[in-house]
Amino acid sequence: MANRRRTYQHRPNRGDTSKRVRMLDMGRMNSFMFAAEDIFKQLPVQDPGFPSILASIAAKASRMSIEDAQKYIKEKVVEGRLPKEAEEPLCRLLDRYSRWR
Protein backbone atom coordinates (compact mmCIF):
# COMPACT_ATOMS: atom_id res chain seq x y z
CA MET A 1 0.00 0.00 0.00
CA ALA A 2 2.90 2.36 0.44
CA ASN A 3 3.66 2.63 -3.29
CA ARG A 4 0.21 3.49 -4.56
CA ARG A 5 -0.06 6.48 -6.84
CA ARG A 6 -2.76 9.04 -6.45
CA THR A 7 -5.00 9.55 -9.40
CA TYR A 8 -6.01 13.08 -10.22
CA GLN A 9 -8.77 14.27 -12.46
CA HIS A 10 -7.46 16.29 -15.35
CA ARG A 11 -9.24 19.50 -16.19
CA PRO A 12 -10.20 19.79 -19.81
CA ASN A 13 -8.53 22.63 -21.67
CA ARG A 14 -11.38 24.91 -22.62
CA GLY A 15 -9.24 27.03 -24.89
CA ASP A 16 -10.46 30.35 -23.47
CA THR A 17 -7.19 31.31 -21.87
CA SER A 18 -6.47 35.00 -21.75
CA LYS A 19 -4.68 36.57 -24.67
CA ARG A 20 -1.28 38.09 -24.15
CA VAL A 21 -1.12 41.87 -24.24
CA ARG A 22 1.70 44.38 -24.17
CA MET A 23 2.14 45.84 -20.70
CA LEU A 24 4.73 47.91 -18.91
CA ASP A 25 7.80 45.93 -17.86
CA MET A 26 7.63 46.09 -14.06
CA GLY A 27 11.35 45.39 -13.70
CA ARG A 28 12.08 48.63 -15.53
CA MET A 29 9.37 50.75 -13.90
CA ASN A 30 11.79 53.14 -12.16
CA SER A 31 13.71 53.72 -15.38
CA PHE A 32 10.45 54.44 -17.17
CA MET A 33 9.38 56.94 -14.53
CA PHE A 34 12.70 58.82 -14.67
CA ALA A 35 12.63 58.93 -18.47
CA ALA A 36 9.03 60.21 -18.46
CA GLU A 37 9.92 62.88 -15.91
CA ASP A 38 12.74 64.02 -18.21
CA ILE A 39 10.21 64.38 -21.03
CA PHE A 40 7.99 66.50 -18.79
CA LYS A 41 10.94 68.67 -17.70
CA GLN A 42 11.78 69.47 -21.33
CA LEU A 43 8.29 70.83 -22.02
CA PRO A 44 7.91 74.60 -22.31
CA VAL A 45 4.96 74.66 -19.86
CA GLN A 46 5.48 73.23 -16.38
CA ASP A 47 2.11 72.14 -15.00
CA PRO A 48 1.85 70.96 -11.37
CA GLY A 49 -0.60 68.26 -12.52
CA PHE A 50 1.98 66.31 -14.54
CA PRO A 51 2.94 63.89 -11.72
CA SER A 52 -0.65 62.72 -11.32
CA ILE A 53 -0.99 62.24 -15.09
CA LEU A 54 2.28 60.29 -15.13
CA ALA A 55 1.07 58.06 -12.29
CA SER A 56 -2.15 57.35 -14.20
CA ILE A 57 -0.19 56.52 -17.36
CA ALA A 58 2.05 54.10 -15.44
CA ALA A 59 -0.93 52.46 -13.72
CA LYS A 60 -2.81 51.92 -16.98
CA ALA A 61 0.31 50.62 -18.74
CA SER A 62 1.14 48.16 -15.96
CA ARG A 63 -2.37 46.89 -15.21
CA MET A 64 -4.35 47.20 -18.44
CA SER A 65 -2.19 47.54 -21.55
CA ILE A 66 0.16 49.85 -23.41
CA GLU A 67 -2.57 50.64 -25.95
CA ASP A 68 -4.93 51.82 -23.19
CA ALA A 69 -2.21 54.05 -21.76
CA GLN A 70 -1.57 55.55 -25.20
CA LYS A 71 -5.30 56.22 -25.63
CA TYR A 72 -5.26 57.94 -22.24
CA ILE A 73 -2.39 60.16 -23.34
CA LYS A 74 -4.30 61.14 -26.48
CA GLU A 75 -7.38 61.94 -24.38
CA LYS A 76 -5.34 64.23 -22.13
CA VAL A 77 -3.91 66.03 -25.16
CA VAL A 78 -7.44 66.59 -26.50
CA GLU A 79 -8.57 67.83 -23.07
CA GLY A 80 -5.62 70.23 -22.99
CA ARG A 81 -4.00 68.82 -19.84
CA LEU A 82 -0.94 67.64 -21.80
CA PRO A 83 0.81 69.61 -24.54
CA LYS A 84 0.86 68.14 -28.04
CA GLU A 85 4.69 67.98 -27.93
CA ALA A 86 4.53 65.37 -25.13
CA GLU A 87 2.29 62.88 -26.92
CA GLU A 88 4.72 61.26 -29.34
CA PRO A 89 7.73 60.99 -26.94
CA LEU A 90 5.53 59.42 -24.24
CA CYS A 91 4.00 56.91 -26.67
CA ARG A 92 7.45 55.94 -27.96
CA LEU A 93 8.66 55.59 -24.36
CA LEU A 94 5.76 53.26 -23.57
CA ASP A 95 6.63 51.13 -26.60
CA ARG A 96 10.26 50.94 -25.52
CA TYR A 97 9.45 49.85 -21.95
CA SER A 98 6.79 47.27 -22.82
CA ARG A 99 6.72 43.50 -22.78
CA TRP A 100 4.17 40.82 -23.58
CA ARG A 101 2.32 39.49 -20.54
C-alpha positions as CSV (number, residue, x, y, z in Angstrom):
1,M,0.0,0.0,0.0
2,A,2.9,2.4,0.4
3,N,3.7,2.6,-3.3
4,R,0.2,3.5,-4.6
5,R,-0.1,6.5,-6.8
6,R,-2.8,9.0,-6.5
7,T,-5.0,9.6,-9.4
8,Y,-6.0,13.1,-10.2
9,Q,-8.8,14.3,-12.5
10,H,-7.5,16.3,-15.3
11,R,-9.2,19.5,-16.2
12,P,-10.2,19.8,-19.8
13,N,-8.5,22.6,-21.7
14,R,-11.4,24.9,-22.6
15,G,-9.2,27.0,-24.9
16,D,-10.5,30.3,-23.5
17,T,-7.2,31.3,-21.9
18,S,-6.5,35.0,-21.8
19,K,-4.7,36.6,-24.7
20,R,-1.3,38.1,-24.1
21,V,-1.1,41.9,-24.2
22,R,1.7,44.4,-24.2
23,M,2.1,45.8,-20.7
24,L,4.7,47.9,-18.9
25,D,7.8,45.9,-17.9
26,M,7.6,46.1,-14.1
27,G,11.4,45.4,-13.7
28,R,12.1,48.6,-15.5
29,M,9.4,50.7,-13.9
30,N,11.8,53.1,-12.2
31,S,13.7,53.7,-15.4
32,F,10.4,54.4,-17.2
33,M,9.4,56.9,-14.5
34,F,12.7,58.8,-14.7
35,A,12.6,58.9,-18.5
36,A,9.0,60.2,-18.5
37,E,9.9,62.9,-15.9
38,D,12.7,64.0,-18.2
39,I,10.2,64.4,-21.0
40,F,8.0,66.5,-18.8
41,K,10.9,68.7,-17.7
42,Q,11.8,69.5,-21.3
43,L,8.3,70.8,-22.0
44,P,7.9,74.6,-22.3
45,V,5.0,74.7,-19.9
46,Q,5.5,73.2,-16.4
47,D,2.1,72.1,-15.0
48,P,1.9,71.0,-11.4
49,G,-0.6,68.3,-12.5
50,F,2.0,66.3,-14.5
51,P,2.9,63.9,-11.7
52,S,-0.7,62.7,-11.3
53,I,-1.0,62.2,-15.1
54,L,2.3,60.3,-15.1
55,A,1.1,58.1,-12.3
56,S,-2.1,57.3,-14.2
57,I,-0.2,56.5,-17.4
58,A,2.1,54.1,-15.4
59,A,-0.9,52.5,-13.7
60,K,-2.8,51.9,-17.0
61,A,0.3,50.6,-18.7
62,S,1.1,48.2,-16.0
63,R,-2.4,46.9,-15.2
64,M,-4.4,47.2,-18.4
65,S,-2.2,47.5,-21.6
66,I,0.2,49.9,-23.4
67,E,-2.6,50.6,-25.9
68,D,-4.9,51.8,-23.2
69,A,-2.2,54.1,-21.8
70,Q,-1.6,55.6,-25.2
71,K,-5.3,56.2,-25.6
72,Y,-5.3,57.9,-22.2
73,I,-2.4,60.2,-23.3
74,K,-4.3,61.1,-26.5
75,E,-7.4,61.9,-24.4
76,K,-5.3,64.2,-22.1
77,V,-3.9,66.0,-25.2
78,V,-7.4,66.6,-26.5
79,E,-8.6,67.8,-23.1
80,G,-5.6,70.2,-23.0
81,R,-4.0,68.8,-19.8
82,L,-0.9,67.6,-21.8
83,P,0.8,69.6,-24.5
84,K,0.9,68.1,-28.0
85,E,4.7,68.0,-27.9
86,A,4.5,65.4,-25.1
87,E,2.3,62.9,-26.9
88,E,4.7,61.3,-29.3
89,P,7.7,61.0,-26.9
90,L,5.5,59.4,-24.2
91,C,4.0,56.9,-26.7
92,R,7.5,55.9,-28.0
93,L,8.7,55.6,-24.4
94,L,5.8,53.3,-23.6
95,D,6.6,51.1,-26.6
96,R,10.3,50.9,-25.5
97,Y,9.4,49.9,-21.9
98,S,6.8,47.3,-22.8
99,R,6.7,43.5,-22.8
100,W,4.2,40.8,-23.6
101,R,2.3,39.5,-20.5
